[in-house]
Amino acid sequence: MNDVCPTCRHYAALHEQAKRAGDYSKATDYEVLRRRHPAHTVHIPRQPEGRAT
């Protein structure tokens, strides 16, 4: 995550809030928005969360 970017921090906070509420669909939406918002000109790779498959 880009800790300097306020938009990244906002989307990350909303992502965590949605996860805590059990709304994983919304959490995914916020994660996608964070990675794709226009302030980033470089692709931000997905970070593994350690989930078992």
KAVEN-V57296 format. One record per residue. N is the residue number from 1. RES is the residue in three letters. PHI is phi in whole degrees, 0 to 359 (* if undefined). BURIAL is I if it has 24 or more other ideal C-beta (glycine too) atoms within 12 Angstrom, else O. Layout:
{{N:RES:PHI:BURIAL} {N:RES:PHI:BURIAL}}
This chain:
{{1:MET:*:I} {2:ASN:275:O} {3:ASP:291:O} {4:VAL:277:O} {5:CYS:283:O} {6:PRO:294:O} {7:THR:292:O} {8:CYS:300:I} {9:ARG:298:O} {10:HIS:296:O} {11:TYR:296:I} {12:ALA:296:I} {13:ALA:295:O} {14:LEU:295:I} {15:HIS:300:I} {16:GLU:296:O} {17:GLN:297:O} {18:ALA:295:O} {19:LYS:298:O} {20:ARG:297:O} {21:ALA:279:O} {22:GLY:84:O} {23:ASP:263:O} {24:TYR:288:O} {25:SER:296:O} {26:LYS:294:O} {27:ALA:300:I} {28:THR:296:O} {29:ASP:302:O} {30:TYR:293:I} {31:GLU:296:I} {32:VAL:296:O} {33:LEU:300:O} {34:ARG:299:I} {35:ARG:286:I} {36:ARG:250:O} {37:HIS:297:O} {38:PRO:299:O} {39:ALA:293:O} {40:HIS:262:O} {41:THR:260:O} {42:VAL:243:O} {43:HIS:297:O} {44:ILE:260:O} {45:PRO:293:O} {46:ARG:293:O} {47:GLN:263:O} {48:PRO:296:O} {49:GLU:256:O} {50:GLY:77:O} {51:ARG:284:O} {52:ALA:279:O} {53:THR:252:O}}
